[in-house]
Amino acid sequence: MNNLIQELLWRGLIHDTTYSEQIKNEIITLYTGFDPTYKSLHIGNLVAIIMLIHFKKSGDNIISVIGGGTGMIGDPSGKDCERIFKKKELLYNNIFCLKKQLSLYLDFKNHEILNNYEWLKNQLFLEFARDIGKYFTINYLLTKDSIKRRISNNNSISFTEFTYQLLQAYDFLYLYKDKNCSLQIGGSDQWGNITSGIELIRKKLGVKVNGLTFPLITKLDGSKFGKSENGENIWIDKNLTSPYKFYQFWINISDEQAKKYIKIYTFIKKQEIKEIIFYHENDPKLKLIQKKLAHAVTIFIHGKKTFEKIKFTSNIIFNKKKRINEINKNDIIFIYKNIPHKKIYKNFNIIDLLVNKSKFFKSKKEAIKQLNSIYINKKNIDEKLILKKNDFLSGTYILLQRGKKQFFMIKIV
């Protein structure tokens, strides 16, 4: 265990922990939770999966808990206002999808995927208030960041969300008693919830258990990855974020992010990472860290076969020497399938293509203003452009490009 903690510290995977310096080298059972707010996990959730793999490789027993019960309430952590309750049918579908994903990436013998609804559904309110609630004072709960932040920002918090912390604490108690689970891990925003569980077990059973948090991975604006309307999330479901877009996300991160993420998101050994960083700094334009990171994470999520397709696609569309109309039909079809794409009917205009079809721009006004950043089949365009049959690749396809990195393909039907 001590060697593992040192490894996680080097990788920047520990934010807070209750472990003391004297850590016993013994096999433990640990768990982390996954909130079923959407039908797919995203790259923020991926850190939790990677953490579980590190512990499993170290010989420990791992448990994944999907919050089917707590998901009916919603975690107030990091939220400025009350969550909108999800319909049960939608929640059940999300749980099904997350279980399928977790089974794929945590394909280990004895790995359990549990739904906390199974032990929360039988809890009677009076019994819960008496047997669990008595161990928490209002003063204690008000010190937790998730609640304190809401109140300090002049926002209110309902009794429903106020009880979330007690429910998650009960999860830890239940898993300790039923599975001998002695460690809970989670993102740094879960520290208050995790320590509440530790306190509950100490007060109720007189037993010391532990908690550990890892840093949150945030978007450029500092917000958590999760469900949003502006398409900024990087999902691990290929139908929500194409493998090509997934790969390009890692290729296009900054050097500073790449140096951090290659430790967090890969299992590459320490010495090799040091060598990659050394050679990268000698010639940053080659983006060696980003390429190695994109290679490792894309294969982990989408498999080697898909990764090879992405590399082939990238080599074609980023090749400045090769004209796009010189590419054969099979390669065009291949590109179409592996980058963001859409079928449209023959009658269309350029602005509609850029706003409603490719989503390159949020409005027609923005599209017109930045039209000079757009290429169709590698050629500059203007608002009055009329595409003829000869302009279509293989008579059917159009390659849209915004700047140097954004690509979208249209198939005319």
Secondary structure as GFF3:
##gff-version 3
##sequence-region A 1 413
A	DSSP	alpha_helix	2	10	.	.	.	ID=ss1
A	DSSP	beta_strand	16	17	.	.	.	ID=ss2
A	DSSP	beta_strand	29	34	.	.	.	ID=ss3
A	DSSP	alpha_helix	43	57	.	.	.	ID=ss4
A	DSSP	beta_strand	61	66	.	.	.	ID=ss5
A	DSSP	three_ten_helix	70	72	.	.	.	ID=ss6
A	DSSP	alpha_helix	88	105	.	.	.	ID=ss7
A	DSSP	beta_strand	112	115	.	.	.	ID=ss8
A	DSSP	alpha_helix	117	120	.	.	.	ID=ss9
A	DSSP	alpha_helix	125	131	.	.	.	ID=ss10
A	DSSP	three_ten_helix	133	135	.	.	.	ID=ss11
A	DSSP	alpha_helix	138	142	.	.	.	ID=ss12
A	DSSP	alpha_helix	145	152	.	.	.	ID=ss13
A	DSSP	alpha_helix	159	162	.	.	.	ID=ss14
A	DSSP	alpha_helix	164	179	.	.	.	ID=ss15
A	DSSP	beta_strand	183	187	.	.	.	ID=ss16
A	DSSP	three_ten_helix	188	190	.	.	.	ID=ss17
A	DSSP	alpha_helix	191	205	.	.	.	ID=ss18
A	DSSP	beta_strand	210	214	.	.	.	ID=ss19
A	DSSP	alpha_helix	243	251	.	.	.	ID=ss20
A	DSSP	alpha_helix	255	264	.	.	.	ID=ss21
A	DSSP	alpha_helix	270	282	.	.	.	ID=ss22
A	DSSP	three_ten_helix	284	286	.	.	.	ID=ss23
A	DSSP	alpha_helix	288	302	.	.	.	ID=ss24
A	DSSP	alpha_helix	304	317	.	.	.	ID=ss25
A	DSSP	three_ten_helix	324	326	.	.	.	ID=ss26
A	DSSP	alpha_helix	329	338	.	.	.	ID=ss27
A	DSSP	beta_strand	341	344	.	.	.	ID=ss28
A	DSSP	alpha_helix	350	352	.	.	.	ID=ss29
A	DSSP	pi_helix	353	357	.	.	.	ID=ss30
A	DSSP	alpha_helix	364	369	.	.	.	ID=ss31
A	DSSP	three_ten_helix	371	373	.	.	.	ID=ss32
A	DSSP	beta_strand	374	376	.	.	.	ID=ss33
A	DSSP	beta_strand	379	380	.	.	.	ID=ss34
A	DSSP	three_ten_helix	389	391	.	.	.	ID=ss35
A	DSSP	beta_strand	397	402	.	.	.	ID=ss36
A	DSSP	beta_strand	406	412	.	.	.	ID=ss37
###
